[in-house]
């Protein structure tokens, strides 16, 4: 299979229409104006730039669109109701922070802007939290000054690790850089980055030595030893889980497959599946390669095209047709905006064909052939027929493209697979046909063997899910079944040939060939030269679109003969002899029972939401899913598959911790007064909110305003002075509550309320007296002593304890 190695959206030096990156979002509500350490990030700015009005940083990654398989984003696209959410925008509401609090922002170093760009390359927004961070409760106050400092700390940790990915970054390294009151934020940021696989992951010796010798946690059965399964397995093993990987093939790697070819003392390693590292900025596979000391070869831009008769395409005509093709994509972008929701039911191919007809009979045969070559290249990038691609969402992942060069890995990507599989318990030739899941655990059945575990992770390709090759008991939710059906899963094939010598020259990595038959436009339309990285004279011909499906039934000898006919038509007129290959290999990813296709795309009727649906776990944290078809940001890529493995390892660990804590609660559902008091005292050492004599600890998700909270009120004794609090004449309620207590003593009273009520209470002005008045009279809440907290409060307190323990354990898993 070919992960959009296809996404090989690479190389072509012909100028395309001007490209613009996604427009930046409007300033965030908590943006801090005129911060000297956040200058505008603009490579063209003058020496005295105007201070940036927000944290938003637009990374200046190369935006030149390249020819080979690059899913081009239309120039100057108009905003569309179907366009993907810009990754730097924060959809969650945030509390405004005024400029007079700017002095509370910590300064870790003078490279905050550069570190923000590093964070962007890793998938983080520059000035806000991800949804995952919010759900993990990394800060108690989303959108406030605490969030600003958390982001600075998070970005700094990430950047420091990226400076040396062969080492284990220690939390203690950063303690001297931040003020003591921000230490909880350091703990939160470090724990999140480690547990979610943003730092301290991979195959470096310093990382591997952290894997426990013996597992102490739940048993996880992973189905599939591709990049997603291997990434999850290594991470879970590092967390202390027992892992078993079941793989149907005789090898690991899945759709990433490096095969050794040989003949007449010539040798070469060829990637028959995923082949191109699509972007080096933030790409975790590039980090793995760096840990292994492996170099990578930038795919050069030179990519000449040849006509069906073998003659070079005229450069002027090439630029003319490419410009026209780009304009059609621009028109398609405008069309989908104007069509609204109807665009979901229209294919990209239908839209392009409609616009193409405007040219009528004014185009030559060569121009038509050139235009069809671009269509084939588009089908290569998406592993799908244009007639099947969604006009509305076909390019929904473009805003998340990795920046940097597109590269080959010398020796093939199998070197990454081999390193990731080291010491991972993989059982080969085990074809899973049934996965049972329930409250007590899972059973994964392969043939007559039953593997029992606490959790299962399914990483099989979308083609296998579509085919129903695996039976799930109980059946998957209809929502997930519908998502599997809607998403597209296309095909790309290859012919790899090892020759006696390099007859095509060493000055290029790609060249293309036009077809005179529209139905065969994707047949051997693009050639990759691997001579510089494979160890021998290796050439690969790609087959995309409709031709890729027809290729499945073509005899290999006929396929090689057709390729040689094309090559001889190009080179023999130049006086260059084209020898027969020493060895050739033809892929058949569409009929491979373990893949049944190459990689996913957004088909007509589908959207990016379907990737999220496929990623959802089922069975209350018993069955999880990973793989390139489960990420809306990085689908159809090798790094996307790898990232989902890290993602699900974090999810599995989180569920396992919560389940363990809940088990303890179930065994002792009613806490004693003494244990409740001790637990409360421990939790309120680090409250989630604190204002005046009030402090709050939150339960549930940060996005759920109805989630429970426990409020503690301090009566009597000295209290913290709250900035902005004024005197208020109505003290009767406060005086009544304190009438029985000496002013030198302290009393803590409690109550349960919702997260929203706690947030509203914090905004009440006039001091604690007015807050008490609002709490008791407006909300009708009764304050009680800790002995009065009943079973319902016990459950809330225990769940908060479990969540905090989960967050702490995430950091200790690899320490």
N, C-alpha and C positions, 0 to 999 in steps of 0.2 A: 504494500500500500504506500501511497505517497502522501504523507502529510503535506499540505501545501508546501512541501519542500517545494512543492508547487509553489507555494506561497513564495516560491522562489521568485516571486515578484522581482526578479532582478533585471538586469542588465541590458540596457540598450541606450546608446548614446544619442539617439535621435531626439531632438528637442520636442517636448510635448508642450501643450498649452500650459500657461502659468498655473501653478498649484498653490493653494493656500491651506494652512493648517486649520483645524476646527477653530472657530472664533472663541475667544475666551469668554467665560461666563461673566455676568455682571458682578461687581464687587460684592464680596460676601458680607453678610450682616455684621460679622465681628471683625471686619477688616480694620487694621490699625493704621491710620494715616501717618505719613512722614516718618517712617522708621528708618533711621540711617543705615541699619544693617540689612535692609531689604531693598537694594537699588533695583530699578527695572532691569530685567534680564533681556537685553537686546544687543545682539552682536553689532548692530549698526548705530548704536546710540553714541552721542557725543561724549566728550570727556566730563561734562558737568550735567549729568542727567537729572531730570526732575524726580524727586523721591516718588517711589511707587505708592499708589493709593491703596494697595491691598497686598495680601500674601500671594496672589495669583502669579504664577510663573509659567510662561509658555516656553517649553523646552525648544531649543533651536536645533532639533534633529534634522538631518537632511530630508528635504521633502521632494527631491527630484524623483519623479515616477519613472520606473524602469520597465523595460519591455517584457522580459521573460516571466510570464506568470504573475505579474504584479496586478492585483485587483485595484485598478486605478480609481481614485476618488475624483469625481467630476470637479473641474476648476470652478472656484468661487461658488460652491454649492449654496443654494438658498436653503434656509432652515426648513426642515420638513417635519410634519407631525410624526413621520416614521423614522427620522434619524435617531441614531443611538444617543444615549445620554453622554454628554461630554464628561470625560473622566475627572476633570478638574472642578466640576460643579458639585455642590453639596445639596441634595434635595431635601435634607432634613432641616427643620427650623433651628435657628441658633439665636442665642441671646446676644444682644448687641453689647459691645464693650466700648466704652467711651475713651477718647484720646487721653484723658487725664490719668488713665490707668496704665499707660504705655510704660511707665517706669517699673511696673511690676513684671514686665516681660524679661525673662532671664536671657543673658547673652553667653552662650557656650563658647563660641569663637566668632571669627569674622567671616566665616564661609557659609553663612546661613542660606544664601541664594543657591550656591553650588550644591549644598546638601539637599535643598528642596528639589533641585533637578534630579539628583540621585534617587530621591523618594519617588518622583514622578516616573522615572524609568522602571521602578519596582512596582508600579501600579497604584501608588498612593496619590490622593489629591494634594496640591501644594498647600492649601489653606483650610482644609476641613478634614473630617474623619471619614473613613469608609463605613459603610453600613455594618460590616463585620466588627469593626472597632467599637461602634456604638453598642451593638448587641453584646459585646464582651465587657461593656461597662468600664472602658479604659479610663474614663474621667467621670466625675460625679455631676458635672455641669456642662452639658453639651453646648458649645458655642461661646463659652466664657473665656476669661483669661487663663483658666486652668487648661483649657483645650489648646490655647496658643503655646503655652509652655510644654505641654505634652508633645505637640507636633515638633517643636524644636528639638526636644530630647530624642524623640523617635527617629527623626531624620539624622541626627548626629550619630546615634548608635548604628544605624544602617550604613551610613557613610564610612564610619570607622571600620566596620567589618569588611566592606567592599575594598578597602585599601589593602587588606591582607586576608583573602578568603581561605588561606590555608591554616589560619590560626583559629582558636576558640575565643570569641570575644567575651570577656568577663564583665559582669555588671559592676563589680567593684572599681573597675577602671574609670568609671564616670562619676563616682561619688564626690570626688574632690572638685568637680567642675560645676556642680549645681549647689544652690543653697539648701540647707537642711529641710526647709519646709516643702521642697519639691522632691524629696526622696520617694514619697509614694508614687509620684508620676514616673520617676525612673524605674521603680519596680514594675509599674503597670506597662510602660513602654517595652522594657526588656522582656517581661514575661510574654507579652503579645507577640513580639517579633520572633522569639525563640519557638514558642508553641505553634505558631502558624507558618514556620518554615521560611522566614525572611532572612534570618541570620543563622549561623551555626548549623548549616545543612551541607550535605554532600559526602565526598569520599576522601577528603584529606585525612592524613593520619591523626591529626588533633581532633577531628570530628569522630572518626571511627573508634577511637579509644574511649569515647564516652558511652558507647553502647554497652549496657550491662551484660555480664557473662551469662546470667540466668534471668529469664523473664519473671516478673512478679505480678503482672497485671493480666487483664482479660485475654482470651484467645480469639484472634481475628483470622478469618479465612478470606483470602484475597483470590478472586477469580480473574486470572489474566496476568501474565508477566511482561506486559508492555511497559512503556515509560511511566504511565500512571500507576500501575501496580507496583513497580519497583520503587518508585519514589515514596509511595505510601508505606511499603514494607520497611524500607530503611528507617523512615521517620518513626514509625510505630515501634520498631525494635529499639530505637534510641530512647523512646519514651518508657520502655520496660514491658511492652506487650509481647505476648507469644504470637508468632505469625506463621501461617502456612500459606504458601502461594501455589495455586493449582493452575497449570498451564497445559493447554491441549496440544501444542506443538512439541517438537523435540528440542526446541531452542527457546530462548527468551528474546524479548525485544518487540514481539508483535509485528506491527506494520513498519518497524524500523529494522531493516535486515541488511547487513553487510555480508556479501558473498565473495569468497576468494576465487578468482578466475586464473587459469594458467594454461600455457601451451608453448611448446618449443622454447623452454627456459624463460618465458616471459610470465610475469605475475602481476596481478592487480587486484585491489579491493574495490568492489563496486557496491554502492547503495541502491538496492533494488526497491526500497521503500522510501521513508523519509530521508531526504538527502541534504537539504539546505538549512543552515541555521539562519533564520530570517530575522536579522537584527541582532546586534551585539550589546546594545544598551539595556542593561537589566535582565538580559536573557539568562535564566538559571542554568541552562545547558552550557553556556559559555563559561559560567562560574565553575561548573563541573570540569570542563576542559582545562581551565586554568589550574584547578587543583591537581589535575593529572599532569600538568606541564605540557599540554598539547597546544600547538599553534593552530591557527586557522588561516585559510586562504581566501582573501577577498575576491569575489567573483567580479571579474572586470567588465566594464560597461560595453566594450566593443562587441557588437552582435550584428554582423552583416546578414542581409536577407538575399535569397536566391529565387529566381523565377522558376516555374515548372520546367523550363528548358535548360535550367542550370546556370543561366546568365545572371549576373548581379542586378539587383533592383536599382534603378536610377535614384540617387540620393534625393534629388528634388521632388520626384514623384513620391518617394517614401515619406518625406516630411509633409507633403500636401495631403496624402491619404490619412496619415496619422493625426494631423490637425483636424480633418473632417470627422474622424472617428471620435476624437475627444469632444468635439462640439456636439455630437449625437449623445454622448454620455451626459453632457451638460444639459441638453434638452430633456433627457430622461429624468434628470434630477428635478428640473422645474415641473415637469409633467406630474410626477408623483406628489409634489407639494400641492398642485392644483386639484388633483384627483381626491385627495383626502383618503379616507378609509377604503375607498374603492380600489386604491392601488394595491391593496393586499391580494386582490384576486386577479392581478394582471402580471404577466411575466416580463422580465427585462427584455427577453428576445422579441416579444411582440412590439414593445415600445421602440426598440432600435430598428426593427424592420419597417415600422410605420414611418419613421423619420428618414430611413434610407431611401424609401420610395420617392421622397421629394426630389432626389437627384435624377430620377427617371432614366432616360436613355443617354444622358450627358456624360456617362462614365465609360471608360474603356474596360476591356477584359482584364488588363493588368491591374487596374484600379480596383476592380471587383475582387480579384484574387488577393490583393493586398488587404482589402477590407476584411475578407474572410479569414485571413491570417490573424488579424487582431481579434476577431470573434473566437477563433480557436484558442488564442492566448487567454482570453477571458474565461473560457470554459475550463482551461487548464488550472487557472487560479482558484476556481470554485469547485472543481471536480463535479461539474454538473452541466447539463444542456441549458443553453440560454432560455429555451422554451419552458424550463422548469424553475428557473431562478425567480425569486420574488422581486418585482420592480420596487416595492416599498422598502424591503429590508436586505437586499442582497449584499450590501456593503456596510451593514450595521456595526461591524467590528472595526472598521477603518480607523476611528479615533484612537484605538488602543494599539496600533501597530508599534512593535518594538523599533526604537531608533537604531541607527548605526548600519554598518555594512551587512550585506548578505554574504555568507561564507560557506565554503566546504571545509570539512574537517579531514586533514590528511589521514589516510588509513581507514576512513569511513566512520560513521556514527556508531557502528558496532563497538567501538572502543569505549564509548560512553556507557552503552548497555552492559558490556562486560564488567566494567567497574562498579556499576550500580547493583549488579546481580551478585557480586562477591559476598559470600557468607550468608546470603539470603536463602532460607529453606524453601526451595522450589521443587515441586513434584511435577515432572514432565509427563506428557502423553496422558493427561487426565482431562477428558472432555466433559465438562459439567453440563448436565441436562436438566437438573432440578435444584432450585434453591427454596428451602422452607424457612420461614421466619415467624417468630412469635414472641410473646412476653418472656419466655424462658431461654431464648437463644435462637440459634440457626442450625440448619442442617444443609450441607452442600453435597449433592450427590453426583458422582462421576462414575458411570458404569454401574457396577455393583457395590462400589465403595461409598460409604457415608462418612463425611467429615463433619464433626460437631464442633461448634464454637459459640462464643457469646455474641459475636458480630460478624457480618459478612460484608465485603466490599466488592462490588461488581464493576469491572473495568473493561468489559468486552466492547467491541466496536458497535456503533449504532446499527450497522448492517445486520449483526447477529441479533440485536434486540428486535429489529424490524421483522426478521425472519421467524421470530418465535422459537429459536433453537433452544432457549432456556425457559423452562416452565417455572413460574413463581407461584408459591403456595403460602398464603393466599395470593390471588391474582393482584397485580399491581393496581393502584388506584386509577380510575378512569382518566383522571387529569394527566397522569404520566403516560398512559397508553396513547392518549390523543396527541401528546407532545412528540412521542416516538414516531407516530404516524405522520405528523405534519412536517417534521424536519426532513431535509433531503440528505441522501447519502450517495455520492457520485463515484466516478471511476477515472483513474489515470493508469496507464500502463507504460512499460518501458521495454526497449530492446537494448541490452548491454552487449558490447562487442569488444573483445580484446584483439588488437591488431599486432602484426610483427613490428611496426614502427609508426610514428606519428606523421602521417602524410598531410594532415590538415593544418599543420603549423602550431607553434607554441605561443603565438601572440594573442590568442583569444580563448575564452572559456565557453562561448555560446555562438551559434549561428542558426538561422532559420531557413525554412524552405516552404514556398508557396505551392498550393495545389490548384489545379484547374477545375476540379470537381468539388462543388460546395459541400456535398455530403461527406467528402473525405478530407475536409479542410484541417482536421486535427490529426491526420495520419502522418506521423514522423515530421511534424511541422517545426520542431525545435530539437536541436542537438546540444548536448552538454559534453564538453571535453573534460575528462578527469585525469588527463595525462600528468598534470602538475601535482596531483594529490593522491592518486591511486597506486603509485609505484610502478606503473606500466602504461603503455599506449592504449588507453580505454576511452571509448566513445559511447554515449548513450543517446538513443533517439526516443522522444516522447510521443505518446499517442493519447489524445484528449478528445473530449466530446463524444459524438456519436461513433467516431472511429474507434474509440477505446472499447466500446461495447462490441463492435464487430470484430475487433482484434482478438477477443476471447476465443473465438472459434477458428481463427486463422492458423493454419499449420505453421510451426516455427520456421521451417525451411522457406516457406513462401514469404514470411515476414522479413527474414534476413535478406532474401533476394530483392525485395522491394527497397529495403534500405540501401543496399549496395547499388542498385540502379540509380537512386537519387544521388548518392555520393559520387558515383562515376560520372553522372551527368554534370556535376558541379566541377570536379577536379580534373578529369581527363582532358577537357578542352584547354585547361591551363598547362597541359603537359605533365600532370602528376598522376602516377599510377596508383590505383586503389586496390590493395591486395585483399584476398579473402581473409576474414577474421580467423584467428586461431581458436577462439571459443566464443560462443554467443549464448545469451540467456534471454528468454522472453517471460515477462511477468503475466500473471493471470489473477489479479487481485479480486476481480468480480466473482470468480468461481472458487476462490479460496474459502473453505467452509468456516475458517476462523476469523474472517474479515468481511467477506461478501461485499467488497467495495473498498474505496480508498479513504475518503474523508468527507466530512459533513458540509452542508451549505443550507442557506435559508431558502426553502422552496416556496412556491406560490401558496399562500394561505398560512404560512408560518411566520414567526418573528423571533427576535432575540430572546423573548420571554421563554420560548420553548427550550433553549439551552438551560435556563435557570430551572425549569420544571424537571428536566432530565437529571439535574444535579441534586434534587431534593431527596432526602432520606425518607424511608418508609418504615413502618413497624415500630414507631416510637424509639428510634435510635438503634434498630437492629440490622437494617439493611441500607447500605450506602452505595453511591454511584460516583465513578470518576471516569475520565477519558476526555479526548478532545471535543466530543459532542456534548460535554456537560459544562462548557465555559463559553459564555456569550462574548467575552472579551478576546479570547485567543483561540477560537475554534480552528480546526483543520491545521494545527501546527504541532510540532514536536514539543516545543516549550509549553504550549497550552496543556497538553496531556500531562506533562511532568508537574506543572503547577497544581492541577486538580488532585494529583496524588498527595501533595503536601497539604492541600486544603482539607481533604477528607481525613487525613491522619489527625489533624487538629480537631475536626468535628467528632471523630470517633473517641478521641481522648476526652473531649468535653462531656460527651454523653456518658462515657464510662465513669467519670468522676461523679457526675450528678447521680448516676444510678447507685453508685457505692454509698454516697451520702444518704440517699433516699432509703436505702436498705437499712441503714443504721436508725433512721427516723422511724421506719416501720416497726423495727424490733423494739423500739422504746418510744411509742407515740406521744406520751405525756411526760414532759420533763419536770423534774422536781423544781421547787421554788429556788433552791440553792443553785442548781445547774443552770436554770434560766437566768438568774442574776449574774452568774459568772460569764455566761455566754454573751449577755447584753453588754456587760462591762467591756468584754474583749472587742465586740463589734464596734462599740461607740468610741474606741480609742482612735479609729480612723473613720469618722462619719462621712457620708457622701455629700451632705450639705451641712453648713454650720453658719448661723447668723444670730447674733445676740446671745440670749440664753437658750436658743433652740438648736438642736442638731437632729439629723435625719439619716437613716440608713434605708436603702432601696432594695426591693426584691423584684424579680421578673426582668423583662427586657426594657432597655432604656427607651425604646420606641413606643412602648405601651403606657400611655398616660394613666390607665386604669390599674396598673400593677400596684401591689401593696407597698406600703412604707411604714416604718416605725419611727415615731416622733418622740424625742426626749426633751423635756423642758426643765431647765435649772431654775429653781426658786431659792431665793436667799443667797447670802454670801456675795463675793465679788464676781462681777461678770465682765466679759470682754466689751470694750467700747466699740460700737459699730459706727463706722464712718457714715455720716449723713443722717443719723438718728437725732430727732429733736425731742423736746419735751412735749407732753400732752397732758391736758388737764384732767381727763377722765381716767383716774387711777383706781376707781372703786373695785373693779374685778381683781386687779392685781393685788390690791390691799387685802381683799377678802381671802385670797388664796394664801397670803403670807401671814395672816393674823395669828395663827397658832404656832408660828415658828420664830425663833430668835433670828435677828438679821445677820448674825455672825455664823449661822449654820446654813447648810445647803440641803436641799431636797430635790430629788429627781422624780418627776412624774412622767407618765408615758401615755401614748394612745396609738391606735392604728388609723391610717388614712391612706389616700391614694397618692401616687406620684404627682398627679396634677394638683391636688390640694396642697401638697407640700410646696410645690413651686409657686402657687398663688400666695401661700402664707409668707414666703420669703419676700414677696414684692410689697407686702403691707408696710406702709410708712407710719412713723410715729412711735417707734420703739417697741419693746416687748409688751408694754401695756396694751397697745393697740392690736398687736398680734394675738395676745391672749383673748382680747375682746372679740376679734374676728374668728378665732378658732372655736371659742365656746358658744358665741351667740350666732355668728353667721353660718358656721359649718355644723353647729350643734354637736360638737365633739366633747366627750367626757374624759378628763384626765384622771388617771388612776396610778397607783403605785405598782411597782413591779410584781408584787404578790397577786395583784388583781388581773394580770395578763393570763388569759385562759388558753385552752387548747388551740384555738384558731390562731392566736398570736404565736404560740409555740411553733406551729407549722411554718409560719412566715419567717420567724427568726431562724429556724433550722435551715430553711431553703436559702436564706441570705448567707448563712455560714457555709453551706455547701458550695454556693457559687463562688464565694471568696476563696475557699479552699481549693476549688477547681482552678482559679486563676493562679494561685500560688503554686499548685502542683505542676501547672504547665511550665513554669520556669524551672522548677526543681527536677523535671524529667531529664534534662540534659546537663544538670550541674553536677 
